[in-house]
């Protein structure tokens, strides 16, 4: 077996690790993308993301709030309504999300699989 020195080993960048710890969780990216145009009430947010449960949406919103990407705002009632909006840090994700969408359109357009012409 070959002896590899420490310099030969690659490590994942710390920033990339933090990004995927958050955005690697199911639903997180979709929530941020849905909030990108502006504030959304909780019920509307749940309807906009098919398949997400209220509990999961609430958990993900709390995580995004704790990281400083989302702000929860209570609208004066009646009826009492809660809306969520992206912070400046959350809105700064827009170019990255748009680029990921373009990448997916090019490379994952065949039902989530990379087309044969790109598998080299």
N, C-alpha and C positions, 0 to 999 in steps of 0.2 A: 504494500500500500504506500502510495506517495506521501511524503511528509510535506504538508502545506504550512507555511509560515502564516503568522497573523495578517501580514500584508496581503496575502492571497485570498483571504476570506472577505466576502462582501457582506455588508450589513445594510439593512434597510434604514433609510433616512428617518430621523426622529420625527420630523414634521409630517412626512408621509404616513408614518405609523399613527400619529394623532388624528390625521384626517380620516383614515380608514377605520379607526376605532369608533368614530362617530358616524361617518357616512357609509360604513360597511354594514350597518344595521339596516334590516329591512324597513322600508317606509320612510326613512329619514330624508333621503334625497327627494322623494316625491312630495313630502310635506314642504320642504324648502322651495321646491319648484312651484308648488301651488301658491305659496305666499309671496312669490316674487313680484307679481303685479300690484300687490297692496294688501291691506288688512282683510282677513276673512274670519267670519264667525265660526265657532266650533262646529255647529251642525252642518254648515256649508262645506267646511273643510272635510268633514267625514264623508259627505256625499260625493265630493270631488275625487276621493281616493277609494275606488271600489275594492272591497275586501278587507279594509282595515276596521278593526273593532274600536269601539269607543275607548276601551281600556288601553289598547295599544297606542291609539292616537294621543291620549292623555299622557301616557308614559313618555312617548317620543317628544311631545311638546315640552314636558318638564325637563327632559335632557337638553333640548335645544335652548331652553330658557336658561338653564344652569350654565351652559357654555357661553351665553351672551349673544346668541344668534337670533333669538326670538323674544319678543315682549308680549306678555299677557295683559290685556286691557279689559276692564269690566265696564260695559256700557250702562249708563243709568237707565233704569227701567221706568215704569213697567213696560214690557217684561224685561227682566234682568238678562242681559246677553253678554257673552264673553267672546272677544275677538283676539286674534293673534296677528302680529306683524313682525317683519324682519327688522333687525337693527341694522345699523350701518355695516357691521361686520357680516351679517347675513346677506345683505344686498350685494356685498362685494363678491359673493359667490357666483353672481349672474354670468360673467364671462366664462367661468369654468364650466358651469352647467350647460351653457349654450354650446361650448366646444364639445362636451361629452355627447350632447344630442346630435351634433353634426357627425361626430365619430360613429355613433350608433347607426345613424342613417346610412353611412357609407359602408361600414363593416359588419353590422348586425341586422341588415335589412331582411335577411332570409329567415324570419322567425326566430331570431336570437342567435343564429349561428353565422359564423364568418363564411361568406361565399367562397367557393372553391378557388376563384381567381386570386384571392388574397392570401391563400394558405401556402406560403413559400418558405 
